[in-house]
Amino acid sequence: MSVTTSATVIEMEERVPAGQSSPGRPAGRRLLRRDERRAQLLRAAATAFLVGGYAGTSLDDVAAQAGVTRMIIYRHFDSKRDLYREVLLDTRRRIEARIGPPDQFGPQSVHDLVLAARADPDGFRLLYRHARREPDFAGYVDELGVNASRNADRRLGQLIPDAPRRAWIASLLPAVTTDAIVTWLDAGQPVEPDELARTIHAVMRTLTDPEASRGQ
C-alpha cells in the first residue's frame, strides 16, 4: 500500500525471498520510500540484464533478483524496454555526477571514473560492454565515447599536431580506459583504484608521447 506524507511517498511492499518471483509466503515487509525502491529495482535490473542480456531477461527475472513481485516493477517502469533504458541513464547520471561534464575532464577524471565503476560495477559493465551490443541501446554509450573523444582531441591539439594521428588516439583513449576498468571489474578488482588509475595513465602517456612512440 502507499501512504502519502507531506514530504514523500512511502511504499510498503511485500518482499519475497530473492530468487522467487511469486509472493508465496512473504518473508516480511520492508518500508521504502518510492525513490529508494526505484533505486533498488535499477540495481537489481542491472545485475539481471548483465547475466541474461536484454532479450534473455524477463521482468520476472528482475523481480526475482530484487526479491519483489513483478507488479512492484510496473509501479515504477512501463515495460522491460523502459527499465533497461532507465538502468543505462541512471548509470550515466552516476558517472557524470562523479566525474563532471566532458569539458571539465582532467587528470583526476580517470580515478573518479574508476570509483564510479567500483560503486556500481554491474551498471558500469552493462553500459560499457553489453549495451553497445544492443542495437536499440548502443547510442547511450556511443554518445559518451564521442564526447570523450572530442574532449581528448581538443586536449591533444598541441601535443600531437598531426590531425589523423590525433583523431585516432583521441578515439582510442576512452576505449582503453573503459576496457581497462571493465576487465578490472571482471577480475574481481585485484588492485586498488589508485593503482588502476596509475596504470591507465601510464598507457595514456605511452600513446600520447611522440618520443615514447618513436622509441618503441
Phi, psi and omega in degrees: 000165181241139177238122181267127175247178181290339186254326188201177177251129179255132178249123172256115186232144175286125175266148175244157180303141178304137182099353176242142180249359175247149188296318182054227176264117185301139176283350181147181178244142180232127182265115181230144168292157183300320181292328177292319178296317180299316179297320179297318180294322179296318179294317179296320179295320178302316179294315181295315180292328178295322182283314189256352186076167183295308183294325186272002182246128178258167176294333174296322177296317179296316179300318179297319179296323182277344182075032179228180175270160179298330179303324180296321179298318181292344174288341185244333186224143185283331187197173175297318179300316179298318180295314180299315179300318181292329175298315180295316181294322178295319178296317177300317180297320179296318179295313182295326177295329182279317188254348180086178180289159184304326183287355178251008180298139179209193182303328182283346187297323180297314179298318179295325177294321176299317179295322177297321179293319179296326181287334183216067188297320181290318177298319180297313180292323178298317182291309190271345178245306191277322184296326181293345177271351181261111185307324183283348186233356184301330182298335182292328178265328179300322179298320178297318180295320179297315180297319180294321180293319178298318179295318179296321180298319178296318183288335183268003186307313181278330183286323182233090183295329182292113189297313180299317179295320179297318180297321179296312182293322179297327177281331183285322186302312178298322180294317178299317183296308183290324178295321178296320181290318180297316179293327175298317177296316181299325182279002180085024178055062187289343177233164180289155179307323180299317181291320177297315179298320178296321179296316179297318178298323178296319177295319179300318180297320178298320182288327188260349182268109181303323180297317179295323179295317180291338182277350182287000000 
